[in-house]
């Protein structure tokens, strides 16, 4: 998942920052494939992991996972097939190919592949019968056959061209004259590209053949859905992680653009007068790359960790009725969205160097909203722990599950409002408001934990006095609600780590 997100994001950034690449029809297909594989790592695999851990087979989580995974993996497979057909057209009609396959037609072809794959995924979710699995197997087989036929045809074209070159070369050697081979250089370049893209076909066979075998065998009731076949789906996801390396290996322009854009030192200094300026740009780009690299594992940790926590809460019915767990669930949901949506947009904004464009505004809106909700929820948790200790007798009536849900929902309003104001105005006044908001959260949390400290200290003194009485008179004394108070104290001390992390 990490490789798929990082690799495809770097490839997409390289294509977006290189205008010459965006006008090539074959690069349009590669860009579509990279976008699909990026979404597989960003959405498909996290939902798949959550569905597997939750053991969901017929629930809404399973349906969402099937819809996303089937759609994206279907688009990825179809796009790889389209690339093989595109290479065949470039070889077979190398003279008229620029007029035959334009950028606009490549975009239409990519969009049509999305429509067919999403339609097939929706049918699978709606019906979910063996007929759909057979239909999926037929579609995968058609892609295999088309790709195989394309590369076999390419082989014969390349073989025929080699025979022609050999015949011309013999003529040159026999008569000692210069013979010009029409479009020889272009044909040789096209041949090399076709042979390199053949590796896509090999990886496609390797990654999709296990799932094809499983779907056909399962649809014909030869085998059941056993755990041994889980790896068939994992192999499908593996294709999205391998493809970015193939882009860079097969296409020199993408490889050069990626390396030049994300190298640690700039190699484009034109003269000594611009050396200082180029050094500053190089240092800035180095910091940006390091920052983005650091965000990728943090994003993965945020998605995986919070997804596991939410799955554990959803699977344990006793936890869902505890008010404090409601607040923790709200915090985990916010942090999951931050890793799933906020950080990817932030990384894209940093790589694209967007400061005032629409991408930057979307990043501000999402990041400020989610970070604000996360900060406010941690503050609410500290206040909740204070209430549990200060009013430990009446706390169950004071903080109910319904009130905890209302409190969690109300925290979204000021955060989203502040984010909208920042995007709309973007002035220093908004930064002052943000500073005041953060300061209020810090003060409330600090005051809550200071008060908790004095309550715990007072309770420890009471326990010590009661213990001395027990030792003096050698009698058994019951301390009212001592056990509940000790549990509340331990929970309050443990949640203090939220405050430390927040600071």
Legacy VTK file of the C-alpha trace (Angstrom):
# vtk DataFile Version 3.0
C-alpha trace
ASCII
DATASET POLYDATA
POINTS 503 float
0.000 0.000 0.000
2.804 2.403 0.920
4.685 1.603 -2.300
1.552 2.047 -4.376
0.721 5.442 -2.870
4.254 6.835 -2.911
5.370 5.482 -6.280
2.270 6.482 -8.213
2.144 9.898 -6.533
5.720 10.597 -7.651
4.960 9.453 -11.206
1.815 11.608 -11.392
3.707 14.619 -10.035
6.443 14.119 -12.655
3.843 13.963 -15.465
1.985 17.027 -14.182
5.190 19.054 -13.936
6.360 18.117 -17.460
4.072 19.667 -20.131
5.680 17.692 -22.986
4.539 14.419 -21.414
0.896 15.432 -21.103
0.449 15.746 -24.892
1.480 12.152 -25.692
-1.474 9.702 -26.039
0.512 6.774 -24.582
1.348 8.921 -21.528
-2.381 9.626 -21.099
-2.925 5.886 -20.646
0.025 5.703 -18.235
-1.367 8.675 -16.290
-4.768 6.950 -16.067
-3.089 3.745 -14.883
-0.994 5.622 -12.297
-4.093 7.464 -11.014
-5.990 4.183 -10.684
-3.120 2.442 -8.900
-2.745 5.442 -6.589
-6.430 5.152 -5.626
-6.003 1.407 -5.125
-3.363 2.098 -2.478
-5.223 5.068 -1.013
-8.759 3.635 -0.835
-8.927 0.051 -2.050
-6.301 -1.537 0.197
-7.292 0.307 3.439
-10.920 -0.758 2.964
-9.777 -4.288 2.103
-7.653 -4.469 5.282
-10.528 -3.140 7.404
-12.952 -5.633 5.829
-10.578 -8.556 6.447
-9.926 -7.575 10.070
-13.636 -7.036 10.704
-14.450 -10.388 9.019
-17.178 -8.638 7.073
-18.696 -10.698 4.235
-22.223 -9.379 3.669
-22.218 -6.112 5.620
-22.024 -2.555 4.263
-18.252 -2.441 4.807
-17.786 -5.490 2.593
-19.991 -4.010 -0.132
-18.078 -0.730 -0.112
-14.783 -2.631 -0.258
-15.968 -4.784 -3.173
-17.291 -1.741 -5.040
-14.037 0.216 -4.669
-11.622 -2.677 -5.201
-13.464 -4.219 -8.145
-13.833 -0.834 -9.857
-10.213 0.260 -9.425
-8.613 -3.116 -10.152
-10.869 -3.491 -13.192
-9.786 -0.089 -14.526
-6.138 -0.970 -13.877
-6.422 -4.270 -15.782
-8.346 -2.694 -18.660
-5.850 0.173 -18.933
-2.905 -2.254 -19.133
-4.770 -4.002 -21.958
-5.395 -0.655 -23.666
-1.670 0.132 -23.435
-0.824 -3.132 -25.240
-3.373 -2.355 -27.988
-2.027 1.194 -28.244
1.519 -0.144 -28.744
0.212 -2.455 -31.475
-1.444 0.459 -33.283
1.779 2.460 -33.006
3.716 -0.399 -34.641
1.165 -1.428 -37.274
0.173 2.098 -38.319
3.412 3.893 -37.474
2.963 6.400 -40.330
-0.608 7.420 -39.476
-0.538 6.720 -35.732
-0.344 10.427 -34.668
-3.610 11.073 -36.541
-5.186 7.789 -35.490
-4.564 8.058 -31.726
-4.860 11.630 -30.493
-4.744 12.906 -26.919
-8.494 13.491 -26.963
-9.221 9.931 -28.108
-6.888 8.557 -25.448
-8.842 10.485 -22.793
-12.169 9.189 -24.141
-10.835 5.635 -24.157
-9.625 5.954 -20.547
-12.980 7.381 -19.432
-14.888 4.555 -21.145
-12.756 1.988 -19.295
-13.762 3.618 -16.004
-17.453 3.429 -16.915
-17.357 -0.272 -17.807
-15.372 -1.234 -14.691
-17.610 0.717 -12.305
-20.702 -0.778 -13.966
-19.345 -4.304 -13.499
-18.498 -3.571 -9.846
-22.013 -2.220 -9.201
-23.537 -5.366 -10.722
-21.369 -7.524 -8.474
-22.469 -5.607 -5.363
-26.145 -5.654 -6.405
-26.335 -9.339 -7.404
-23.260 -10.986 -5.901
-23.979 -14.345 -7.523
-21.762 -16.836 -9.285
-22.909 -15.395 -12.626
-21.047 -12.175 -11.874
-17.916 -14.093 -10.923
-18.106 -15.945 -14.246
-18.605 -12.627 -16.030
-15.570 -11.208 -14.210
-13.558 -14.230 -15.272
-14.664 -13.711 -18.874
-13.634 -10.032 -18.732
-10.210 -10.901 -17.297
-9.810 -13.610 -19.968
-10.719 -11.101 -22.707
-8.044 -8.725 -21.377
-5.504 -11.552 -21.333
-6.400 -12.594 -24.900
-6.290 -9.026 -26.247
-2.933 -8.347 -24.622
-1.529 -11.684 -25.781
-2.756 -11.159 -29.360
-1.352 -7.614 -29.377
2.110 -8.635 -28.261
2.177 -11.657 -30.597
1.292 -9.327 -33.471
3.960 -6.870 -32.315
6.483 -9.698 -32.322
5.757 -10.541 -35.970
5.902 -6.854 -36.948
9.244 -6.450 -35.193
10.501 -9.681 -36.781
9.440 -8.493 -40.237
11.144 -5.146 -39.659
14.359 -6.888 -38.601
14.324 -8.897 -41.845
13.897 -5.665 -43.819
16.788 -4.023 -41.997
18.958 -7.074 -42.628
18.117 -6.995 -46.347
18.968 -3.281 -46.589
22.181 -3.860 -44.671
23.208 -6.591 -47.125
22.553 -4.189 -49.996
24.800 -1.609 -48.343
27.582 -4.143 -47.853
27.293 -5.564 -51.416
27.268 -2.305 -53.393
29.113 -0.097 -50.876
26.458 2.613 -51.114
24.397 4.507 -48.612
20.817 3.329 -48.382
18.273 5.290 -46.376
15.678 3.201 -44.612
12.433 5.190 -44.460
11.401 5.995 -40.907
13.947 3.519 -39.602
14.809 5.496 -36.484
11.171 6.040 -35.530
10.422 2.380 -36.118
13.349 1.280 -33.955
12.251 3.596 -31.138
8.684 2.301 -31.391
9.981 -1.276 -31.364
11.968 -0.666 -28.170
8.949 0.899 -26.463
6.767 -2.040 -27.469
9.255 -4.556 -26.133
9.578 -2.644 -22.858
5.818 -2.416 -22.357
5.701 -6.201 -22.769
6.782 -6.339 -19.111
3.338 -4.883 -18.221
1.793 -7.951 -19.789
4.063 -10.310 -17.826
3.206 -8.600 -14.518
-0.492 -8.566 -15.415
-0.465 -12.335 -16.016
1.459 -12.948 -12.790
-0.855 -10.774 -10.628
-4.274 -11.540 -12.130
-3.976 -15.222 -13.059
-4.443 -16.493 -9.446
-7.614 -14.411 -9.058
-8.888 -15.529 -12.478
-8.397 -19.172 -11.497
-10.093 -18.621 -8.143
-13.121 -16.757 -9.538
-13.797 -19.399 -12.194
-13.329 -22.314 -9.786
-15.473 -20.653 -7.113
-18.208 -19.736 -9.602
-18.416 -23.326 -10.815
-18.585 -24.525 -7.162
-15.374 -26.483 -7.479
-13.932 -24.725 -4.414
-15.258 -22.525 -1.629
-14.056 -19.162 -0.446
-11.198 -20.440 1.686
-8.473 -18.482 3.443
-5.852 -19.935 1.130
-7.314 -17.874 -1.704
-7.015 -14.543 0.161
-3.604 -14.178 -1.448
-5.253 -14.083 -4.882
-6.700 -10.660 -4.021
-3.377 -9.556 -2.542
-1.635 -10.411 -5.835
-4.115 -8.156 -7.658
-3.188 -5.280 -5.329
0.495 -6.090 -5.869
0.170 -5.028 -9.498
-0.538 -1.435 -8.399
2.705 -1.355 -6.406
4.848 -2.769 -9.215
3.557 -0.513 -11.997
5.311 2.741 -10.874
8.710 1.064 -11.188
7.735 -0.154 -14.652
6.788 3.372 -15.752
10.232 4.675 -14.860
12.006 1.682 -16.370
10.064 1.672 -19.645
9.849 5.425 -20.279
13.048 7.468 -20.181
11.176 10.815 -20.105
9.211 9.856 -17.004
12.344 8.474 -15.368
14.321 11.634 -16.143
11.520 13.919 -14.995
11.075 11.995 -11.757
14.781 11.972 -10.964
15.301 15.636 -11.876
12.284 16.841 -9.918
13.040 14.884 -6.749
16.807 14.724 -6.598
18.475 16.186 -3.556
20.716 18.481 -5.579
19.782 20.550 -8.604
21.849 19.859 -11.700
20.463 22.579 -13.921
22.678 25.554 -13.003
23.235 27.557 -16.160
26.039 29.849 -15.047
27.877 31.071 -11.995
25.725 34.218 -11.631
22.650 32.121 -10.888
24.452 29.719 -8.540
23.054 31.230 -5.329
19.511 31.285 -6.655
19.710 27.684 -7.871
21.140 26.572 -4.522
18.172 28.140 -2.734
15.744 26.385 -5.085
17.588 23.100 -4.596
17.534 23.467 -0.817
13.831 24.317 -0.885
13.005 21.301 -3.059
15.100 19.090 -0.804
13.120 20.223 2.243
9.845 19.663 0.386
10.842 16.132 -0.634
12.020 15.240 2.881
8.774 16.612 4.327
6.686 14.576 1.893
8.718 11.429 2.542
8.173 11.841 6.289
4.434 12.275 5.754
4.041 9.014 3.826
4.809 6.573 6.713
2.872 8.825 9.092
-0.089 8.670 6.721
0.150 4.870 6.570
0.340 4.643 10.368
-2.642 6.972 10.756
-4.794 4.982 8.327
-3.864 1.534 9.616
-3.833 2.325 13.339
-7.111 4.228 13.443
-8.812 1.686 11.159
-7.835 -1.078 13.589
-9.108 0.938 16.565
-12.439 1.649 14.866
-12.799 -1.995 13.846
-12.164 -3.068 17.452
-14.794 -0.627 18.759
-17.344 -1.694 16.141
-16.790 -5.373 16.933
-17.189 -4.879 20.707
-20.753 -3.896 21.555
-19.930 -3.154 25.206
-17.517 -0.397 24.159
-20.053 1.461 22.044
-22.200 2.282 25.091
-19.418 4.034 27.045
-19.426 7.876 26.675
-15.634 8.146 26.850
-15.328 5.547 24.086
-17.682 7.639 21.947
-15.199 10.510 22.182
-12.309 8.157 21.397
-14.251 6.816 18.406
-14.784 10.375 17.172
-11.056 11.084 17.561
-10.100 7.876 15.720
-12.538 8.673 12.892
-11.120 12.173 12.506
-7.526 10.934 12.508
-8.435 8.231 9.969
-9.878 10.884 7.646
-6.798 12.997 8.203
-4.552 10.163 7.033
-6.914 9.070 4.275
-7.746 12.497 2.808
-5.852 15.312 4.537
-2.269 14.083 4.217
-2.539 12.894 0.573
-3.885 16.316 -0.449
-1.150 17.994 1.596
1.573 15.905 -0.073
0.115 16.655 -3.522
0.015 20.381 -2.716
3.641 20.349 -1.567
4.882 18.432 -4.618
2.884 20.635 -6.982
4.094 23.801 -5.170
0.528 25.088 -4.964
0.085 28.140 -2.722
-2.934 30.086 -3.980
-4.597 27.663 -6.380
-7.711 25.539 -5.843
-5.605 22.599 -4.638
-4.144 24.736 -1.856
-7.615 25.893 -0.793
-8.877 22.309 -0.674
-5.858 21.356 1.447
-6.532 24.213 3.876
-10.231 23.362 4.126
-9.678 19.656 4.772
-6.568 19.881 6.965
-7.720 22.766 9.163
-11.151 21.191 9.658
-9.835 17.735 10.581
-6.925 18.974 12.710
-9.263 21.376 14.492
-11.750 18.585 15.257
-8.914 16.341 16.454
-7.565 19.040 18.782
-11.027 19.885 20.110
-11.823 16.198 20.703
-8.623 15.700 22.723
-9.637 18.716 24.811
-13.116 17.209 25.286
-11.522 13.942 26.448
-9.546 15.781 29.135
-12.701 17.590 30.320
-14.592 14.274 30.297
-11.927 12.679 32.549
-12.204 15.619 34.922
-15.970 15.194 35.138
-15.559 11.442 35.723
-13.299 12.106 38.723
-14.951 15.206 40.163
-18.494 13.877 39.852
-17.718 10.176 40.045
-20.999 9.416 41.830
-23.268 11.176 39.329
-21.057 10.872 36.215
-23.164 8.082 34.571
-26.209 10.378 34.678
-24.231 13.499 33.811
-22.443 12.166 30.707
-24.622 9.793 28.710
-23.890 8.198 25.355
-26.323 10.552 23.641
-24.689 13.628 25.166
-21.264 12.359 24.139
-22.481 12.031 20.534
-23.928 15.547 20.612
-20.681 16.890 22.041
-18.633 15.143 19.339
-20.887 16.491 16.597
-20.791 20.033 17.995
-16.976 20.065 17.846
-17.125 19.888 14.055
-18.948 23.218 13.708
-16.259 25.627 15.022
-13.479 23.753 13.238
-15.198 23.695 9.849
-16.284 27.336 10.292
-12.717 28.382 11.063
-11.420 26.467 8.033
-14.003 28.091 5.729
-13.107 31.556 7.019
-9.416 30.861 6.459
-10.037 29.761 2.862
-12.391 32.694 2.183
-10.317 35.480 3.807
-6.832 34.091 4.421
-5.728 37.150 6.389
-3.742 37.576 9.579
-7.006 37.969 11.524
-7.844 34.315 10.828
-4.423 33.244 12.082
-5.136 35.170 15.285
-8.467 33.328 15.622
-6.691 30.024 15.056
-4.115 30.931 17.696
-6.886 31.841 20.147
-8.694 28.564 19.394
-5.546 26.496 19.985
-4.736 28.475 23.148
-8.237 27.861 24.531
-7.816 24.116 23.918
-4.424 24.172 25.654
-5.781 26.125 28.637
-8.829 23.885 29.061
-6.723 20.724 28.858
-4.085 22.115 31.213
-6.702 23.257 33.732
-8.462 19.881 33.527
-5.319 17.846 34.203
-4.151 20.199 36.947
-7.537 19.778 38.623
-7.292 15.999 38.071
-3.887 16.030 39.776
-5.282 17.697 42.901
-8.267 15.323 42.970
-5.960 12.308 42.667
-3.645 13.769 45.322
-6.574 14.331 47.688
-7.811 10.794 47.078
-4.355 9.362 47.797
-4.302 11.213 51.139
-7.738 9.790 51.991
-6.593 6.271 51.142
-3.483 6.753 53.274
-5.585 7.924 56.264
-7.966 4.974 55.924
-5.029 2.584 55.632
-3.524 3.927 58.854
-6.868 3.421 60.589
-6.951 -0.177 59.397
-3.421 -0.807 60.638
-4.057 0.882 64.023
-7.280 -0.886 64.961
-6.691 -4.070 62.946
-10.224 -3.943 61.514
-11.634 -4.071 58.030
-12.976 -0.760 56.758
-14.817 -0.350 53.471
-13.882 2.781 51.511
-16.981 3.922 49.607
-16.565 3.657 45.815
-12.849 3.164 46.257
-12.555 0.690 43.386
-14.457 2.909 40.953
-12.437 5.915 42.018
-9.150 4.088 41.493
-10.242 2.955 38.025
-11.271 6.514 37.129
-7.948 7.798 38.411
-5.987 5.334 36.292
-7.990 6.260 33.201
-7.411 9.945 33.847
-3.673 9.443 34.263
-3.494 7.358 31.092
-5.387 9.943 29.037
-2.853 12.508 30.216
-0.668 11.225 27.382
-3.140 12.818 24.941
-2.370 16.153 26.515
1.400 15.588 26.242
1.057 14.651 22.536
-1.218 17.619 21.878
1.304 20.050 23.409
LINES 1 504
503 0 1 2 3 4 5 6 7 8 9 10 11 12 13 14 15 16 17 18 19 20 21 22 23 24 25 26 27 28 29 30 31 32 33 34 35 36 37 38 39 40 41 42 43 44 45 46 47 48 49 50 51 52 53 54 55 56 57 58 59 60 61 62 63 64 65 66 67 68 69 70 71 72 73 74 75 76 77 78 79 80 81 82 83 84 85 86 87 88 89 90 91 92 93 94 95 96 97 98 99 100 101 102 103 104 105 106 107 108 109 110 111 112 113 114 115 116 117 118 119 120 121 122 123 124 125 126 127 128 129 130 131 132 133 134 135 136 137 138 139 140 141 142 143 144 145 146 147 148 149 150 151 152 153 154 155 156 157 158 159 160 161 162 163 164 165 166 167 168 169 170 171 172 173 174 175 176 177 178 179 180 181 182 183 184 185 186 187 188 189 190 191 192 193 194 195 196 197 198 199 200 201 202 203 204 205 206 207 208 209 210 211 212 213 214 215 216 217 218 219 220 221 222 223 224 225 226 227 228 229 230 231 232 233 234 235 236 237 238 239 240 241 242 243 244 245 246 247 248 249 250 251 252 253 254 255 256 257 258 259 260 261 262 263 264 265 266 267 268 269 270 271 272 273 274 275 276 277 278 279 280 281 282 283 284 285 286 287 288 289 290 291 292 293 294 295 296 297 298 299 300 301 302 303 304 305 306 307 308 309 310 311 312 313 314 315 316 317 318 319 320 321 322 323 324 325 326 327 328 329 330 331 332 333 334 335 336 337 338 339 340 341 342 343 344 345 346 347 348 349 350 351 352 353 354 355 356 357 358 359 360 361 362 363 364 365 366 367 368 369 370 371 372 373 374 375 376 377 378 379 380 381 382 383 384 385 386 387 388 389 390 391 392 393 394 395 396 397 398 399 400 401 402 403 404 405 406 407 408 409 410 411 412 413 414 415 416 417 418 419 420 421 422 423 424 425 426 427 428 429 430 431 432 433 434 435 436 437 438 439 440 441 442 443 444 445 446 447 448 449 450 451 452 453 454 455 456 457 458 459 460 461 462 463 464 465 466 467 468 469 470 471 472 473 474 475 476 477 478 479 480 481 482 483 484 485 486 487 488 489 490 491 492 493 494 495 496 497 498 499 500 501 502
